[in-house]
Amino acid sequence: MAEAIDVVMNEATHRFEVTLGGETAFAEYSLLRDALVLPHTVVPAAFEGRGVGSALARTALGYARQHGLKVKPICPFMAGFIKKHSEWQDLVHPDFRARLGLPA
């Protein structure tokens, strides 16, 4: 059975985090009045292929949706995830839509 991926929003470090086997994967964030900025994601090589990056992205984007925030995906991983998963594209901030090749 696959190991459950538990993503935690760590407000002290401004990161969504997953810790497995003593290592931590994370997606940094900053909150603006109307947006969630996602500047950087780190997934250790030991986590690759286990869905950790996708879990981080879904949690961060879900947080944005729940709180009525638009997303500014500066991080190439987050931008790529959104491009591949159309169900999250409505969250992209107008200033970032062209960067992702999305209609205005």
C-alpha positions in Angstrom: 0.0 0.0 0.0 1.3 3.5 -0.9 2.3 5.7 2.0 -0.1 8.5 2.7 1.2 12.0 1.9 0.4 14.4 4.7 0.9 18.0 3.6 1.1 20.6 6.4 0.8 24.4 6.1 3.6 25.7 8.2 2.8 29.3 8.9 6.0 30.0 10.7 8.2 29.1 7.7 5.6 30.1 5.0 5.8 26.7 3.5 3.5 23.8 2.6 5.5 20.8 3.8 5.7 17.0 3.5 8.1 15.2 5.8 9.0 11.5 5.0 11.9 9.5 6.5 13.5 12.6 8.0 13.5 14.7 4.8 11.2 17.5 4.0 9.8 18.6 0.6 8.2 22.0 0.5 6.5 24.7 -1.5 7.2 28.2 -0.3 4.4 30.7 -0.3 3.6 34.3 0.6 0.2 35.7 1.2 -0.9 39.0 -0.3 -4.3 40.6 0.2 -5.8 38.9 -2.8 -3.2 36.4 -3.9 -1.1 33.4 -2.9 2.4 33.7 -4.4 4.2 30.4 -5.0 7.9 31.3 -5.6 9.8 28.0 -5.0 9.3 24.3 -4.6 11.8 21.7 -3.4 11.3 18.0 -3.6 14.3 15.8 -2.6 15.3 13.2 -5.0 14.3 10.5 -2.6 10.6 11.7 -3.0 10.5 11.6 -6.8 7.8 9.5 -8.4 5.8 9.3 -5.1 3.4 12.2 -5.9 4.8 14.5 -3.3 5.2 17.5 -5.6 1.6 17.0 -6.9 0.3 16.8 -3.3 2.1 20.0 -2.4 0.6 21.7 -5.5 -2.9 20.4 -4.8 -2.8 21.5 -1.2 -1.5 25.0 -2.0 -4.0 25.5 -4.8 -6.8 24.1 -2.6 -5.9 26.6 0.1 -6.1 29.5 -2.5 -9.5 28.3 -3.7 -10.9 27.9 -0.2 -9.8 31.4 0.7 -10.8 33.2 -2.5 -7.2 33.9 -3.6 -5.7 34.1 -7.0 -2.4 32.3 -7.5 0.9 33.8 -8.7 2.9 30.7 -9.7 6.5 32.1 -10.0 7.9 28.5 -9.4 8.3 26.6 -12.7 7.0 23.4 -11.0 3.8 25.1 -9.9 3.3 26.8 -13.2 3.8 23.5 -15.0 1.4 21.7 -12.7 -1.3 24.3 -13.3 -0.7 24.1 -17.1 -1.2 20.3 -17.0 -4.3 20.4 -14.7 -7.0 22.6 -16.2 -9.1 22.4 -13.0 -6.8 24.8 -11.3 -6.3 27.3 -14.2 -9.2 29.6 -13.0 -7.1 30.5 -10.0 -4.2 32.0 -11.9 -3.9 35.7 -11.3 -4.5 37.9 -14.4 -0.9 39.1 -14.3 0.3 35.5 -14.7 -2.2 34.1 -17.2 -0.1 35.1 -20.3 3.0 33.5 -18.8 1.2 30.2 -18.6 -0.3 30.6 -22.1 -3.8 30.9 -20.7 -6.5 33.3 -22.0 -6.8 36.6 -20.2 
